[in-house]
């Protein structure tokens, strides 16, 4: 079968830079997937995607000129309908065959279709030419692009808005080898001509064949069509131009800049060192968000008074470009310095009355009311985790004050951080200032945790207050919607309690959180729902640590009050599960748990040793009389692995007991005594974790 490389390019006006990577992958994947489905391309065939500010493209190798013929089977009619009592074809069958384009002597196959027998026809669907198959693939790919906002525009040659796309499209290039594939899209007919760089290329670029697409664009059009290659060249350019400093290159900024240029050139500029008196986070954010510049740091991580700009214009003399960018940055940095200087003229605590004028939530009151609740919670949580309640209360009082500063008003991303700077400037204790910043931590999955107990108390207060308040007014996350970040808040609570080893009851924390809302009538008590939500996040957190679902269930299904020691328990469960006796003991424990559940309250209050039968039953009693103190002692010392390993010695006795003893004896007194024995056995076996879960 003839194959060749297929190229498809859409040339448009400037595409939204932050959406470009998703548009690139969706366009390429959409076309390639559909061609694989329709048989033009083998499963796993290589293809390359391209994306620049003004184009989306894909190059697919080894594409067939025609899709293969495909066998198919179609149902005709049930046999009972197709033939009469004498076995002759009915008019229904004749009409059905005619509608399917089949003759009356067509070969039909009888097969069971459910409970009835039916007639089927086996045929072959002929393949289609590439232009037909590609038209379907192209239409589907365009229709399913993740377009953030659709534009209406007039296609070439039209005088009214007849097309809708992410940006107006001007050219369509579709080549199969060196031949143009006659397909259409967005009012355009495919050709072989595209456009090069807006300034460095002055005439249309003709693509000779699909394989020469990228080299031709680079050589004649001054365009690097590959997003990945362009990004890599920018990284090299930044590192080269840094002149010994280290460029600060967050992935998001690199991606955005890559999506803004077609032929990147990196130039270095400078700014007045006097601006370095402003916190460097402010300067970096100003450069990145406002200007898409790359800041530079020295070996100690301190900002230097130089910056790098990625330009879309390569020139021998970039002095005008550099001077223009320096002038723009000077104004931006002057604004940041002005905000910083102005903010420091007023103490943080003097700004607190302004919080009363900002609504936090229409049912939960103002930010001032929220700050009061944070103080209430932080002061009560602090003693539970060994922190200073006065310092925690002060940090909670100031935690939201920077929201009404000029700097945070300009850059909301700096909330908390600027609070720390301003609290330090005001002479607040270092532990208080740090807590003002860190009460937002962790900001993302795997992010840093608050360092001190004071910061952890305020962080727990912030997250618990959000959960209680929003659950209390019915703002519960649904599906993938979580506008208030409550899943992140719950995970933050889990991580602080577990990773900082705070043995605090979740029920206690939830009760405190709702107590803080005692004066807010709109908030309904939802303590159980909040705890359920946190336990769900805990379950996912533990699974992410590499524990199996059964292992997590063993320690979590009983809803332990404190969760700080769960990693230690899980490590012990993993070690126990590796023992040769584990499977049998888990299965026996599951049997015990099921017997006790079904028996209800039949068990005696205590075991009467005199009623125990000699042999297996008496041996089980003695075994667990010896094991129970040992397990309790290991449990009390936190030696969970030792407690579980001790159970391994009980396997022969447990096995013999179930071989020799009928638990549900006819005599109710004997039965109650045996159930009491099993209840004690279950308590000892499940002291660390419910090992019956391991048998599921």
Beta strands, then each sheet from edge to edge (+ up, - down):
strand 1: 3-12
strand 2: 47-52
strand 3: 55-64
strand 4: 70-78
strand 5: 109-113
strand 6: 116-125
strand 7: 151-153
strand 8: 163-165
strand 9: 169-176
strand 10: 179-180
strand 11: 184-185
strand 12: 188-189
strand 13: 193-194
strand 14: 205-206
strand 15: 246-247
strand 16: 265-270
strand 17: 294-297
strand 18: 303-311
strand 19: 359-361
strand 20: 365-366
sheet 1: 2+ 3- 1+ 9- 10+
sheet 2: 4+ 6- 5+
sheet 3: 7+ 8-
sheet 4: 11+ 12-
sheet 5: 13+ 14-
sheet 6: 15+ 17- 18+ 16-
sheet 7: 19+ 20-
end
